[in-house]
Amino acid sequence: MHVTVLAASGAVGLALTRQALERGHTVTAVARTPARITVPDSPRLTRVAADAHDPASIAEALRDSEVVLSGLGVAKGDKPGALTAGSRAVLDAHPGGIVWLGAYGTGPSAQAAGIATRTLLKALGAELTDKVTADAAVLAAQGTVFHSGPFTNGPASATRRTVGLNETPKRFFPARISRETVAAAMLDEAQNPRFPGRIAVPLGT
C-alpha cells in the first residue's frame, strides 16, 4: 500500500513513517523540512516538502497515495488554524482513506473524558477550536479520527487494541499511551478500516 504521512518529522509522524516501512508499505513522508524526517533511507521512502497552509504542495504530496496518515499538531510559531487548513487541503486533494490524529477530550470525546480534562483543555483556546473543526471535517468525509490520552515515549504495546468512543473505559483522567502504540493502531486502521466516520480510541499499556 502507498501511504502518505503528514507531519512526518514530528514524534508521531516519525513513528508512523518507520512502522509503515517496517510493514512493507511505500511511504511518502511529508514535512516542512524533509531533512528532519530522521528515519533510515529506503527505496520505498520519498521525503517531500509541503505545508498545511499551501494546498498545492499538499495535493502534490498526496498524488499517488492510497491512504493519508496525519500526525499533524500545532507547533510553536504555527499560523492560526494550521489543523483546519491541513484538513481542508487533504480533503480537497484526497477525499477518501484518511486516518487523522486528534486529542482525547476534544469534540466528540469531550463528554467521555470528564469535566477535569475538559477544563484543562479549555486553556488551549483557539487551538482547541482548530482541533475540533479539523476533526469534524475529517469525520464528515468518513475518515477515522484517533483520540488518544497523553503520550509517553515507550514501545508499542503488544496488547494494544482500538475501541469506539462508547467502549472507552471511564477514568478521571485519560490513560497515558505511547506514541509508538498510537502509530501502530493508526496503521492497523489504515490497513483494515473499522471506524470510518468515527472516533477511534487506542488503548495499551
C-alpha positions as a Markdown table, in Angstrom:
| # | Residue | x | y | z |
|---|---|---|---|---|
| 1 | Met | 0.0 | 0.0 | 0.0 |
| 2 | His | 1.2 | 3.5 | -0.7 |
| 3 | Val | 0.6 | 5.8 | 2.3 |
| 4 | Thr | 1.4 | 9.4 | 2.8 |
| 5 | Val | 2.4 | 10.6 | 6.3 |
| 6 | Leu | 1.8 | 14.2 | 7.2 |
| 7 | Ala | 4.0 | 15.9 | 9.8 |
| 8 | Ala | 6.5 | 13.1 | 9.3 |
| 9 | Ser | 9.2 | 14.9 | 11.2 |
| 10 | Gly | 7.2 | 15.0 | 14.4 |
| 11 | Ala | 7.3 | 12.3 | 17.1 |
| 12 | Val | 4.1 | 10.5 | 16.0 |
| 13 | Gly | 4.9 | 11.1 | 12.3 |
| 14 | Leu | 8.3 | 9.5 | 12.6 |
| 15 | Ala | 6.8 | 6.5 | 14.3 |
| 16 | Leu | 4.2 | 6.3 | 11.6 |
| 17 | Thr | 6.8 | 6.5 | 8.8 |
| 18 | Arg | 9.2 | 4.0 | 10.4 |
| 19 | Gln | 6.4 | 1.5 | 11.2 |
| 20 | Ala | 4.8 | 1.8 | 7.8 |
| 21 | Leu | 8.2 | 1.0 | 6.2 |
| 22 | Glu | 8.7 | -2.0 | 8.5 |
| 23 | Arg | 5.3 | -3.3 | 7.4 |
| 24 | Gly | 6.4 | -3.2 | 3.8 |
| 25 | His | 4.4 | -0.1 | 2.6 |
| 26 | Thr | 5.6 | 2.6 | 0.2 |
| 27 | Val | 5.7 | 5.9 | 2.1 |
| 28 | Thr | 5.6 | 9.5 | 1.1 |
| 29 | Ala | 6.8 | 11.3 | 4.2 |
| 30 | Val | 5.7 | 15.0 | 4.3 |
| 31 | Ala | 7.3 | 17.8 | 6.4 |
| 32 | Arg | 8.1 | 21.4 | 6.0 |
| 33 | Thr | 11.7 | 20.5 | 6.5 |
| 34 | Pro | 12.2 | 17.0 | 5.0 |
| 35 | Ala | 15.7 | 16.7 | 6.3 |
| 36 | Arg | 14.2 | 16.3 | 9.8 |
| 37 | Ile | 12.5 | 13.1 | 8.8 |
| 38 | Thr | 15.2 | 11.1 | 10.5 |
| 39 | Val | 14.4 | 7.5 | 9.5 |
| 40 | Pro | 16.8 | 5.3 | 7.5 |
| 41 | Asp | 16.7 | 5.7 | 3.8 |
| 42 | Ser | 14.7 | 3.1 | 1.8 |
| 43 | Pro | 13.8 | 2.6 | -1.8 |
| 44 | Arg | 10.2 | 2.7 | -0.6 |
| 45 | Leu | 10.6 | 6.1 | 1.1 |
| 46 | Thr | 10.2 | 9.5 | -0.5 |
| 47 | Arg | 10.6 | 12.7 | 1.6 |
| 48 | Val | 8.6 | 15.6 | 0.4 |
| 49 | Ala | 8.4 | 19.3 | 1.5 |
| 50 | Ala | 4.9 | 20.6 | 1.9 |
| 51 | Asp | 3.0 | 22.9 | 4.3 |
| 52 | Ala | -0.6 | 22.7 | 5.6 |
| 53 | His | -1.2 | 26.3 | 4.6 |
| 54 | Asp | -0.1 | 25.6 | 1.0 |
| 55 | Pro | -2.9 | 23.4 | -0.6 |
| 56 | Ala | -1.0 | 22.9 | -3.8 |
| 57 | Ser | 2.0 | 21.4 | -2.1 |
| 58 | Ile | -0.3 | 19.0 | -0.1 |
| 59 | Ala | -2.1 | 18.0 | -3.3 |
| 60 | Glu | 1.2 | 17.2 | -5.0 |
| 61 | Ala | 2.4 | 15.2 | -1.9 |
| 62 | Leu | -0.8 | 13.1 | -2.0 |
| 63 | Arg | -0.9 | 12.5 | -5.7 |
| 64 | Asp | -0.2 | 8.7 | -5.6 |
| 65 | Ser | -1.4 | 8.0 | -2.1 |
| 66 | Glu | -4.0 | 5.3 | -1.2 |
| 67 | Val | -4.2 | 6.3 | 2.5 |
| 68 | Val | -3.3 | 9.5 | 4.3 |
| 69 | Leu | -2.0 | 9.2 | 7.9 |
| 70 | Ser | -1.8 | 12.5 | 9.7 |
| 71 | Gly | 0.4 | 13.3 | 12.7 |
| 72 | Leu | -0.3 | 17.0 | 12.4 |
| 73 | Gly | -0.3 | 19.0 | 15.5 |
| 74 | Val | 0.1 | 22.7 | 16.4 |
| 75 | Ala | 3.8 | 23.6 | 16.8 |
| 76 | Lys | 5.1 | 26.7 | 18.4 |
| 77 | Gly | 5.1 | 29.6 | 15.8 |
| 78 | Asp | 2.4 | 27.9 | 13.6 |
| 79 | Lys | -0.1 | 30.2 | 11.9 |
| 80 | Pro | -3.6 | 30.1 | 13.4 |
| 81 | Gly | -5.8 | 27.4 | 12.0 |
| 82 | Ala | -3.0 | 25.0 | 10.9 |
| 83 | Leu | -5.0 | 21.9 | 11.6 |
| 84 | Thr | -8.2 | 23.2 | 9.8 |
| 85 | Ala | -6.1 | 24.3 | 6.9 |
| 86 | Gly | -4.4 | 20.9 | 6.7 |
| 87 | Ser | -7.7 | 19.0 | 6.8 |
| 88 | Arg | -9.1 | 21.2 | 4.1 |
| 89 | Ala | -6.1 | 20.7 | 1.9 |
| 90 | Val | -6.1 | 17.0 | 2.4 |
| 91 | Leu | -9.8 | 16.6 | 1.8 |
| 92 | Asp | -9.7 | 18.7 | -1.4 |
| 93 | Ala | -6.9 | 16.6 | -2.8 |
| 94 | His | -7.8 | 13.2 | -1.3 |
| 95 | Pro | -11.4 | 12.8 | -0.1 |
| 96 | Gly | -11.1 | 9.1 | 1.0 |
| 97 | Gly | -8.8 | 6.9 | 3.1 |
| 98 | Ile | -7.8 | 9.3 | 5.9 |
| 99 | Val | -6.6 | 8.4 | 9.4 |
| 100 | Trp | -6.2 | 11.5 | 11.4 |
| 101 | Leu | -4.7 | 12.2 | 14.9 |
| 102 | Gly | -6.8 | 14.1 | 17.3 |
| 103 | Ala | -6.8 | 14.5 | 21.1 |
| 104 | Tyr | -8.9 | 12.8 | 23.7 |
| 105 | Gly | -11.2 | 15.2 | 25.5 |
| 106 | Thr | -11.9 | 17.4 | 22.4 |
| 107 | Gly | -15.0 | 17.5 | 20.3 |
| 108 | Pro | -17.0 | 14.2 | 20.4 |
| 109 | Ser | -14.8 | 12.8 | 23.2 |
| 110 | Ala | -15.2 | 15.8 | 25.5 |
| 111 | Gln | -18.1 | 14.3 | 27.4 |
| 112 | Ala | -16.4 | 10.9 | 27.8 |
| 113 | Ala | -13.2 | 12.5 | 29.1 |
| 114 | Gly | -14.9 | 14.1 | 32.0 |
| 115 | Ile | -15.1 | 17.6 | 33.5 |
| 116 | Ala | -11.4 | 17.7 | 34.7 |
| 117 | Thr | -10.0 | 17.0 | 31.3 |
| 118 | Arg | -12.5 | 19.4 | 29.6 |
| 119 | Thr | -11.5 | 22.2 | 32.0 |
| 120 | Leu | -7.8 | 21.7 | 31.3 |
| 121 | Leu | -8.3 | 21.7 | 27.5 |
| 122 | Lys | -10.3 | 24.9 | 27.6 |
| 123 | Ala | -6.9 | 26.6 | 28.2 |
| 124 | Leu | -6.0 | 25.8 | 24.6 |
| 125 | Gly | -8.4 | 28.5 | 23.4 |
| 126 | Ala | -8.2 | 28.9 | 19.6 |
| 127 | Glu | -6.1 | 25.8 | 19.3 |
| 128 | Leu | -9.0 | 23.8 | 20.7 |
| 129 | Thr | -11.4 | 25.2 | 18.2 |
| 130 | Asp | -8.9 | 24.4 | 15.4 |
| 131 | Lys | -8.6 | 20.8 | 16.6 |
| 132 | Val | -12.4 | 20.3 | 16.8 |
| 133 | Thr | -13.0 | 21.9 | 13.4 |
| 134 | Ala | -10.4 | 19.8 | 11.7 |
| 135 | Asp | -11.7 | 16.6 | 13.3 |
| 136 | Ala | -15.2 | 17.4 | 12.3 |
| 137 | Ala | -14.2 | 17.8 | 8.6 |
| 138 | Val | -12.4 | 14.5 | 8.5 |
| 139 | Leu | -15.2 | 12.6 | 10.2 |
| 140 | Ala | -17.7 | 14.1 | 7.7 |
| 141 | Ala | -15.6 | 12.7 | 4.9 |
| 142 | Gln | -15.7 | 9.3 | 6.5 |
| 143 | Gly | -12.2 | 9.4 | 7.7 |
| 144 | Thr | -11.1 | 7.9 | 11.1 |
| 145 | Val | -10.0 | 10.3 | 13.9 |
| 146 | Phe | -7.9 | 8.8 | 16.7 |
| 147 | His | -8.3 | 10.4 | 20.1 |
| 148 | Ser | -5.6 | 9.3 | 22.5 |
| 149 | Gly | -4.6 | 10.2 | 26.0 |
| 150 | Pro | -1.3 | 11.9 | 26.9 |
| 151 | Phe | 1.7 | 10.5 | 25.1 |
| 152 | Thr | 4.6 | 8.6 | 26.6 |
| 153 | Asn | 7.9 | 7.5 | 24.9 |
| 154 | Gly | 7.5 | 3.8 | 25.5 |
| 155 | Pro | 7.5 | 1.0 | 22.8 |
| 156 | Ala | 4.4 | -0.2 | 21.0 |
| 157 | Ser | 2.1 | -2.2 | 23.3 |
| 158 | Ala | 1.9 | -5.9 | 22.4 |
| 159 | Thr | -1.6 | -5.9 | 23.8 |
| 160 | Arg | -2.9 | -2.8 | 22.1 |
| 161 | Arg | -6.5 | -2.6 | 21.0 |
| 162 | Thr | -8.7 | 0.1 | 19.4 |
| 163 | Val | -12.2 | 0.7 | 20.6 |
| 164 | Gly | -15.0 | 3.1 | 19.7 |
| 165 | Leu | -15.8 | 6.1 | 21.9 |
| 166 | Asn | -18.7 | 4.4 | 23.7 |
| 167 | Glu | -16.4 | 1.5 | 24.7 |
| 168 | Thr | -13.7 | 3.7 | 26.3 |
| 169 | Pro | -13.0 | 2.8 | 29.9 |
| 170 | Lys | -14.2 | 5.6 | 32.3 |
| 171 | Arg | -11.3 | 7.3 | 34.1 |
| 172 | Phe | -10.9 | 10.6 | 35.9 |
| 173 | Phe | -8.0 | 11.4 | 33.5 |
| 174 | Pro | -7.3 | 9.7 | 30.2 |
| 175 | Ala | -4.8 | 6.8 | 30.3 |
| 176 | Arg | -1.4 | 7.6 | 29.1 |
| 177 | Ile | -0.2 | 5.8 | 25.9 |
| 178 | Ser | 3.0 | 5.6 | 23.9 |
| 179 | Arg | 3.3 | 7.3 | 20.6 |
| 180 | Glu | 4.5 | 4.0 | 19.1 |
| 181 | Thr | 1.3 | 2.4 | 20.2 |
| 182 | Val | -0.8 | 5.1 | 18.7 |
| 183 | Ala | 1.1 | 4.9 | 15.4 |
| 184 | Ala | 0.7 | 1.1 | 15.3 |
| 185 | Ala | -3.1 | 1.5 | 15.9 |
| 186 | Met | -3.4 | 4.1 | 13.2 |
| 187 | Leu | -1.6 | 1.8 | 10.7 |
| 188 | Asp | -3.9 | -1.1 | 11.7 |
| 189 | Glu | -6.8 | 1.1 | 10.8 |
| 190 | Ala | -5.3 | 2.2 | 7.5 |
| 191 | Gln | -4.8 | -1.5 | 6.6 |
| 192 | Asn | -8.2 | -2.7 | 7.9 |
| 193 | Pro | -10.7 | 0.2 | 8.4 |
| 194 | Arg | -13.0 | -0.4 | 11.3 |
| 195 | Phe | -14.0 | 3.1 | 12.3 |
| 196 | Pro | -14.8 | 5.1 | 9.2 |
| 197 | Gly | -16.5 | 8.4 | 10.1 |
| 198 | Arg | -16.0 | 7.7 | 13.8 |
| 199 | Ile | -13.7 | 8.5 | 16.7 |
| 200 | Ala | -11.3 | 5.6 | 17.5 |
| 201 | Val | -9.6 | 5.3 | 20.8 |
| 202 | Pro | -6.3 | 3.4 | 21.1 |
| 203 | Leu | -5.6 | 1.5 | 24.3 |
| 204 | Gly | -2.5 | -0.3 | 25.5 |
| 205 | Thr | 0.0 | -0.2 | 28.4 |
